[in-house]
Amino acid sequence: MSQEYEIRIEGVTKQFQDQKNNRKTVLDGIDLNIKKGEFLSLLGSSGCGKTTLLRMIADLTEPTSGTIRVAGTDARTARLNHKYGMVFQNPVLYDWRTVYDNVALPLEMLKVPKKKQKEIIERQLAMVTLTGHENKYPHELSGGMQQRVGIARALALDPEILLMDEPFSALDEFTRQRLHGDLLQIWETTGKTIVFVTHNISEAVFLSDRICVLTAGLGKIADLIDITLPRPRTHGDLKTKAFFDLLTKTRNSFEVDYNAGI
């Protein structure tokens, strides 16, 4: 893996005003560098700021102070240059568009020629194992298949970075595990940088190169944990002592910090 940093976050603080017009600090002085091609998970309980941090990387909200550099430029320029794709918890598919047409949407917006669109869509649907489902509508798909469409759409413009906000949290355990394998296959094939938000400790350990644990109430980084499990990974790794030890280490960091933040 290259040591070049794809994302640099320096001194980032984010504050909001509550209903009583008081300033609330969600993130406080965050420093985090993410390497090119790294799979990094942002882990923490609800309200710890992990989604807010992801949205600042994506230029969907701005930091109150501090800087974020994405793919060698500021976050706004990176967004305008289509340097990242975004996958949400809900795949946000258009009910009246087929699988093919949902994936085509960003390509249509950029006026990519139809022949080129077809090549890209077929390639991305094959990558997420949806070949043969092109003409189905969202209501004809399972939750896991819908999320695959969302991933294919996010990859349609071949972004350098994939930003994922709890994409599997609404799925059953069996479907989640299958999509874990699919996502790792995509990551290993494409070499993209992935920033993955989750509150599931086991999920973070299984998928990641590194886990950034965020505090429950203080808006700071509690720990950065290197995940040393060998790759490629399979669900057999979930039964190993190495996995259990990393799970315990991550859980301890998570729980100690949660108690401190109350």
C-alpha positions as CSV (number, residue, x, y, z in Angstrom):
1,M,0.0,0.0,0.0
2,S,1.3,3.4,-0.9
3,Q,2.2,5.8,2.0
4,E,0.9,8.8,0.1
5,Y,-1.9,10.4,2.0
6,E,-5.2,10.6,0.1
7,I,-7.0,12.6,2.8
8,R,-5.5,15.0,5.3
9,I,-7.6,16.3,8.2
10,E,-5.9,18.9,10.4
11,G,-7.3,20.6,13.5
12,V,-10.9,20.1,12.4
13,T,-13.6,21.4,14.7
14,K,-17.3,21.3,14.0
15,Q,-19.9,23.2,16.1
16,F,-23.6,23.5,15.7
17,Q,-26.2,25.8,17.4
18,D,-28.8,24.0,19.4
19,Q,-32.5,25.0,19.8
20,K,-31.5,27.3,22.7
21,N,-28.9,29.0,20.5
22,N,-26.1,27.5,22.4
23,R,-22.9,26.3,20.6
24,K,-22.5,22.6,20.7
25,T,-19.1,21.1,19.7
26,V,-19.5,17.8,17.8
27,L,-15.9,17.4,16.8
28,D,-12.9,19.1,18.5
29,G,-9.5,19.4,16.9
30,I,-9.5,16.3,14.8
31,D,-6.1,15.3,13.2
32,L,-6.3,12.3,10.9
33,N,-4.4,11.3,7.8
34,I,-5.7,8.5,5.5
35,K,-3.4,6.7,3.1
36,K,-4.1,6.2,-0.5
37,G,-5.7,2.8,-1.0
38,E,-6.4,2.4,2.8
39,F,-9.7,1.0,4.2
40,L,-10.3,3.1,7.3
41,S,-13.4,2.8,9.5
42,L,-14.8,5.6,11.6
43,L,-16.2,3.8,14.6
44,G,-18.3,5.2,17.5
45,S,-21.8,5.3,19.1
46,S,-24.6,7.6,17.8
47,G,-23.8,11.2,18.2
48,C,-20.0,10.9,18.3
49,G,-19.5,12.8,15.1
50,K,-18.4,10.1,12.7
51,T,-21.1,10.9,10.0
52,T,-20.4,14.6,10.5
53,L,-16.7,13.9,9.8
54,L,-17.5,11.9,6.7
55,R,-19.8,14.6,5.4
56,M,-17.1,17.2,5.8
57,I,-14.7,15.1,3.8
58,A,-17.5,14.9,1.2
59,D,-18.0,18.7,1.3
60,L,-21.6,18.2,2.3
61,T,-21.0,20.4,5.3
62,E,-18.0,22.7,6.3
63,P,-15.8,22.6,9.3
64,T,-16.1,25.4,11.8
65,S,-12.3,25.5,11.8
66,G,-9.4,23.4,10.6
67,T,-8.6,22.1,7.1
68,I,-9.5,19.1,5.0
69,R,-7.5,18.1,1.9
70,V,-8.8,15.5,-0.4
71,A,-6.8,14.0,-3.3
72,G,-4.3,16.8,-3.2
73,T,-6.9,19.7,-3.1
74,D,-9.5,21.2,-0.9
75,A,-12.7,19.2,-0.3
76,R,-14.9,21.5,-2.4
77,T,-12.6,21.1,-5.5
78,A,-12.4,17.3,-4.9
79,R,-16.2,17.1,-5.0
80,L,-16.5,19.2,-8.1
81,N,-13.8,17.0,-9.7
82,H,-15.7,13.8,-8.8
83,K,-12.9,12.4,-6.7
84,Y,-15.2,10.5,-4.5
85,G,-18.4,8.4,-4.6
86,M,-20.9,8.3,-1.7
87,V,-22.9,5.4,-0.4
88,F,-25.6,6.1,2.2
89,Q,-27.4,3.8,4.7
90,N,-30.4,4.1,2.4
91,P,-29.4,3.5,-1.2
92,V,-31.8,6.4,-2.4
93,L,-32.9,4.7,-5.6
94,Y,-35.5,6.2,-7.9
95,D,-38.5,3.9,-7.9
96,W,-39.5,4.8,-11.5
97,R,-36.0,4.0,-12.9
98,T,-34.6,0.5,-13.5
99,V,-31.4,-0.8,-12.0
100,Y,-29.6,0.2,-15.3
101,D,-31.1,3.7,-15.2
102,N,-30.3,4.3,-11.6
103,V,-26.7,3.5,-12.1
104,A,-26.8,5.7,-15.3
105,L,-27.9,8.8,-13.4
106,P,-24.5,10.4,-12.6
107,L,-23.3,9.6,-16.1
108,E,-26.4,11.2,-17.7
109,M,-25.8,14.3,-15.6
110,L,-22.3,14.6,-17.0
111,K,-23.6,13.9,-20.5
112,V,-21.4,10.9,-21.0
113,P,-22.1,9.4,-24.4
114,K,-24.6,6.6,-24.4
115,K,-22.2,4.0,-25.7
116,K,-19.7,4.8,-23.0
117,Q,-22.5,4.8,-20.4
118,K,-23.4,1.2,-21.5
119,E,-19.8,0.0,-21.1
120,I,-19.5,1.6,-17.6
121,I,-22.8,0.4,-16.3
122,E,-22.3,-3.2,-17.5
123,R,-18.8,-3.2,-15.9
124,Q,-20.1,-1.9,-12.5
125,L,-23.1,-4.2,-12.4
126,A,-20.8,-7.1,-13.0
127,M,-18.6,-5.9,-10.2
128,V,-21.5,-5.9,-7.7
129,T,-22.9,-9.2,-9.1
130,L,-26.1,-7.7,-10.6
131,T,-25.6,-8.7,-14.2
132,G,-29.0,-9.9,-15.5
133,H,-31.0,-7.6,-13.2
134,E,-30.6,-4.5,-15.3
135,N,-34.3,-4.1,-16.2
136,K,-35.6,-4.6,-12.7
137,Y,-37.1,-1.8,-10.6
138,P,-36.1,-1.1,-6.9
139,H,-39.2,-2.7,-5.5
140,E,-38.3,-6.0,-7.2
141,L,-34.9,-6.1,-5.4
142,S,-33.9,-7.3,-1.9
143,G,-32.4,-4.8,0.5
144,G,-28.9,-6.2,-0.2
145,M,-29.4,-5.9,-4.0
146,Q,-30.6,-2.3,-3.6
147,Q,-27.5,-1.5,-1.7
148,R,-25.4,-3.1,-4.5
149,V,-27.1,-0.8,-7.0
150,G,-26.1,2.2,-4.7
151,I,-22.5,1.0,-4.7
152,A,-22.5,0.5,-8.5
153,R,-23.8,4.1,-8.9
154,A,-21.2,5.5,-6.6
155,L,-18.5,3.8,-8.6
156,A,-19.9,4.8,-12.0
157,L,-17.6,7.9,-12.3
158,D,-14.6,5.8,-11.2
159,P,-13.8,8.0,-8.1
160,E,-10.5,7.7,-6.2
161,I,-12.3,7.5,-2.9
162,L,-15.4,5.7,-1.7
163,L,-17.2,7.3,1.3
164,M,-19.7,4.9,3.0
165,D,-22.1,6.0,5.8
166,E,-23.3,2.9,7.6
167,P,-24.3,1.2,4.3
168,F,-25.1,-2.2,5.8
169,S,-26.7,-1.2,9.1
170,A,-30.3,-1.9,8.0
171,L,-29.6,-5.3,6.6
172,D,-29.9,-8.7,8.2
173,E,-26.7,-10.5,9.4
174,F,-26.6,-13.0,6.6
175,T,-26.9,-10.3,3.9
176,R,-24.5,-8.0,5.7
177,Q,-21.8,-10.7,5.7
178,R,-22.3,-11.4,2.0
179,L,-21.9,-7.7,1.2
180,H,-18.8,-7.5,3.4
181,G,-17.2,-10.1,1.1
182,D,-18.4,-8.2,-2.0
183,L,-17.1,-4.9,-0.7
184,L,-13.7,-6.3,0.1
185,Q,-13.5,-7.9,-3.4
186,I,-14.3,-4.5,-5.0
187,W,-11.7,-2.8,-2.8
188,E,-9.0,-5.3,-3.5
189,T,-9.8,-5.2,-7.3
190,T,-9.9,-1.4,-7.6
191,G,-7.5,-0.2,-5.0
192,K,-9.7,2.7,-4.0
193,T,-9.5,4.5,-0.7
194,I,-12.5,3.7,1.5
195,V,-13.7,5.6,4.5
196,F,-16.4,3.6,6.2
197,V,-18.7,4.8,9.0
198,T,-20.1,2.1,11.4
199,H,-21.1,1.6,15.0
200,N,-20.6,-2.2,14.6
201,I,-17.2,-3.2,16.1
202,S,-17.1,-6.6,14.5
203,E,-17.8,-5.1,11.1
204,A,-15.0,-2.5,11.5
205,V,-12.4,-5.1,12.6
206,F,-13.3,-7.5,9.7
207,L,-13.2,-4.9,7.0
208,S,-10.5,-2.3,8.0
209,D,-6.8,-1.7,7.7
210,R,-7.3,0.8,10.5
211,I,-10.1,1.9,12.9
212,C,-10.5,5.5,14.1
213,V,-12.5,5.3,17.4
214,L,-14.3,8.6,18.1
215,T,-15.5,9.6,21.6
216,A,-19.1,9.5,22.6
217,G,-19.4,13.0,24.0
218,L,-16.1,14.8,23.7
219,G,-15.7,15.0,19.9
220,K,-12.1,13.7,19.9
221,I,-10.3,10.6,18.6
222,A,-10.0,8.1,21.4
223,D,-7.8,5.6,19.5
224,L,-6.4,4.6,16.2
225,I,-6.1,0.8,15.9
226,D,-4.2,-1.0,13.3
227,I,-5.9,-4.2,12.1
228,T,-3.2,-6.7,11.5
229,L,-5.3,-9.6,10.2
230,P,-3.9,-10.9,6.9
231,R,-5.6,-10.3,3.6
232,P,-7.6,-11.5,1.7
233,R,-10.0,-12.1,4.6
234,T,-12.8,-14.6,4.8
235,H,-15.6,-15.1,7.4
236,G,-13.5,-17.9,8.8
237,D,-11.3,-15.2,10.3
238,L,-14.2,-14.3,12.6
239,K,-13.4,-17.5,14.5
240,T,-9.7,-16.9,15.0
241,K,-7.9,-15.8,18.2
242,A,-6.3,-12.9,16.3
243,F,-9.7,-11.6,15.4
244,F,-11.0,-12.0,18.9
245,D,-8.0,-10.1,20.3
246,L,-8.5,-7.2,18.0
247,L,-12.2,-7.2,18.7
248,T,-11.5,-7.0,22.4
249,K,-8.9,-4.3,22.0
250,T,-11.3,-2.2,19.9
251,R,-14.3,-2.8,22.2
252,N,-12.2,-1.8,25.3
253,S,-11.2,1.5,23.6
254,F,-14.8,2.1,22.6
255,E,-16.3,1.3,26.0
256,V,-13.7,3.2,28.1
257,D,-14.1,6.3,26.0
258,Y,-17.9,6.0,26.0
259,N,-17.9,6.0,29.9
260,A,-15.6,9.0,29.9
261,G,-17.9,10.9,27.6
262,I,-21.1,10.6,29.6
